[in-house]
Amino acid sequence: MLLQRMTPPVFGDLRREMDRLFQDFARPFDGGFFRGAAAFPALNVWEDADKVYAEAEMPGVKLEDVEVSVVGSELSIKGTRRPQREGNMTLHRQERVTGEFARFLTLPVMVNAEKVEAVMKDGVLTITMPKADQAKRKRIEVKTK
């Protein structure tokens, strides 16, 4: 009898999340903050029948400092949050991390990269990604013989 090892898909998701968690903790300290404690920007991702959506909170990030790319089912958001300093001032506290950031996310399905749209409004980046035709659910008619 041949025994085959089967791994439920849930474990693959769990492994990816654990890998991401350990990668975040491996990042160096930056300005006294442990960058791995909270990923920036915070992301929400969801889907409907035709599209996948991602929202990223990016207060203080200028449009020209953001780069979004999609390849297959991989979403990449890169950019820079610059310090907001004016003239001769004394900084007493800085809790908002500045500098370069990057978030990489494996999407639940393949998307059509040619039709992806990204809009920044009120410090929130909204990315709309139409699903690739092969990723859309197709109803198959069952026939009798």
N, C-alpha and C positions, 0 to 999 in steps of 0.2 A: 504494500500500500504506500502510495506516495503522499507524504505530508507536505503541505504548502503553507507557508507563513503568510498570513494576510494582515495588512495594517489598515484599520479603518481610517477614512479620510480625516476624521476629527483629530487623530494623532499627528497627521501632517500639518494641520493648522496650528496645533499646540506647539509642535517643534519649531515652526517658523516664528511664532510669537516669542518662544523662549530664546531662540537665536537672536532676535531683534533686541530683547531685553538685555542679554549679555553683551551685545555689541554696544548698546547705549551706555552700560556701566563701564565699559572699557575706555570710553572717551576721557580725555584729560580734563583737569580742572580748568576753568576759564574765569578769571576775575573773582575768584573766591566762591564760585558756584559750581556745583557738580552738575555738569550738563546732562548727564544721563538720568537725572532724577525726573525730568519732565521733557519730553520731546517737543521741539518747536519747529514748525507751528503745530498746534493741536488740530487734529483732523476728525471729521465725520465723513463716513462713506456709506452710501446706500444705493439701491438700484430699484428700477421698476421694470416693466416688460421690455422696454426698448433702450434704456439708457442706464449708465452708471454715473453717480454724482459724487463729487468730493467737495467739501468745504474746509478751508484752512483759515484759522484766525491769525491775522498778520498785522496787528496794530503797529503803527509807526513804520511800516515797510512801504517804500515808494514803488510804484508800478514798474519803473525802469530798473529796479533792483531785484526783480523776480523772473525766474526762468522755469517754465513748465514744459515737460516733454512726456510723450507716451510712445512706448514701443511694445507692440503685442498686448500683453496684459500687465505691463510694468509702468507705473506712474512715478515720475520724478518731479519734485518741487525743490528748486534751489534758489538761493538768494542771499541778500545781505540786509541786516538791520543796522543802520548807522546810528552812532550816538547823536543825540540831539543836544548839542552844546552851543551856546551863544556867547560870543564875546568873553569878557572877563567875569567869570563866575566861579563859585566854590561849590563843588559837588559834595553833598552831605550823605547821600544814600543813593545807591543804584541797584535796584532789584530786577530791572528789565535787562536781560542779556542782550548784548549787541554782538555783531560780527556775522560771519558767514554761517549759513545753515543749509541742511539738505535732508529731505525726507524721501524715502523710496518705499513704494507700496506695491505689492502684487495684488492686482485686481481679481475679483472672483470670476471674470470672463474676459475673453478677448474683446477689444474695442476697435472701432474704426478710427485710426489716428488722424486721418485726413479731415474728419468732421468734428474734432474735439474743439470746444470753445472754453475760454477762461475769461472771467469777468471779475474785476476787483471793485467792491463797493463797501464803504464804511468799514474798512479794515478787514473785510472778509473776502477771500478769494474763492469763487465758486467755479468749479470745473465740471462741464457737462460732456460726457463721453458716450456717444451712440455705440451700442453693441455691434460687433461685427456680425454679418449675416449668419455665419456658422455658429455663433454663440446664442442666437435667438431660438427660443423654443418653437418647434414646429409640430403642429398637430398632424398625426399620421392617421389617415382614414383606414379603418379595419374593414376588410372585405371578406365575403364568404366565397367559398368555391363551389 
